[in-house]
Amino acid sequence: MKAVVLAAGEGKRMFPFTEIRPKAMLPVANKPIAEHLLIELCQAGIEEVLFVVGYRSETIRDYFGDGSKWSISVQYATQKNQLGTADAVRQISCWAEGRFILVNGDVVLGRSHIREIMQSHDPVMCLYPQTDVSGLGVVEMHGSRVSRIHEKVDNPPSNLVNTGVYLLTPEIFPAIERTKLSKRGEYELTDSLQLLIDQGVLVNGHKVRDWLNFTYPWDLLKANEMLMTTLKPDVGGEIEPGAHVKGPLCLGVGSVIRAGSYIVGPVIIGDNCEIGPNCYVRPCTAIGDRCHVGASVEIKNSILMSGAKVPHHNYVGDSIIGERCNLGAGTKAANLRLDHENIHSMGADTGRKKLGALVGDEVQVGINASIDAGCAIGSYSVIGPGALVRGMVLPRSTIM
């Protein structure tokens, strides 16, 4: 069976991290979201995958190539204008033969569920029971069948969320041709599926347990924590005498942990990194390739993208630091409100008591700067020495 991965969108709610990459390529546990998904598809028995690409498509094409690294065939189709999920599926009508798996590129679903829905001869929607369904699409069920699909309504009639994972049959393509523009100005796949349901086609609902969804940047931290719970130790670099490692550690080739460093896993460190001396790396931290975490630095439960540098007397907690950022000596990122209420970021309640800095790519921060909890800093910005940064900073800003 073949699988289609929809990865054409930018993901604007993922500010400040999608200026140079599509949402599906954001890293979690040192792999892009789309790679985690591809691995699950492979393990479920899928042998051919088609990525529908659009925004920053070269990022996906260059990374996955022909798929040989994962022992799977990867091909690409381009959605030139992002006109919705149904329009994206329309692009692959000549490629899909018979039944096929369709997955949004910004979710991860376990292989066991993919195997289960592959057995069905009727269309299937994967559903996830969730307490808070605000801003999400939900469905109504009649027995095991989907009876009605609702897109982001004010009073949701159920707690079953559409996960964006489907088994589809060729019947979907005529339905797409009959699908009208939605209120959002897009051709929605859920509208096409509702047309099939209304004409009597059986669409099964399959409830899942292990679904990771990415809407906002802090969802990356939640997924990072979950994926690292099963981390298996793998040390390909050097741990100097005098460094202490406790718990699972993945250390990339060419990386070194210098004397006096204290690492508490699960921790992932990429290739060609320099860690320490005398730093403290706490659990659920993912450090990308070519990063530097230096002396008297403490970092916990954070994601450092490739090339990021946190070199001197810094604290980084519950934060995401973009590619090739540099935090000046003494820079601190707060991650807790004094009143211990939920942290808000970019106008949204994150649902988290702890959230630090969301720093886009290529941001340069001067010495002794302070970044408030939940602050989002756009890519290519410059933060001057001693600056206090709060709220949302637009890309290419200068704050002194």
Secondary structure, 3 states (H helix, E strand, C coil): CEEEEEECCCCHHHCCCCCCCCHHHCEECCEEHHHHHHHHHHHHCCCEEEEEECCCHHHHHHHHCCCHHHCCEEEEEECCCCCCHHHHHHCCCCCCCCCEEEEECCEEECHHHHHHHHCCCCCEEEEEECCCCCCCCEEEEECCEEEEEECCCCCCCCCEEEEEEEEECCCHHHHHHCCCCCCCCCCCHHHHHHHHHHCCCCCEEEECCCEEECCCHHHHHHHHHHHHHHCCCEECCEECCCCEEECCEEECCCCEECCCCEEECCEEECCCCEECCCCEECCCEEECCCCEEEECCEEECCEECCCCEEEECCEEECCEECCCCEECCCCEECCECCCCCCCEECCEECCCCECCCEECCCCEECCCCEECCCCEECCCCEECCCCEECCEECCCCEEC
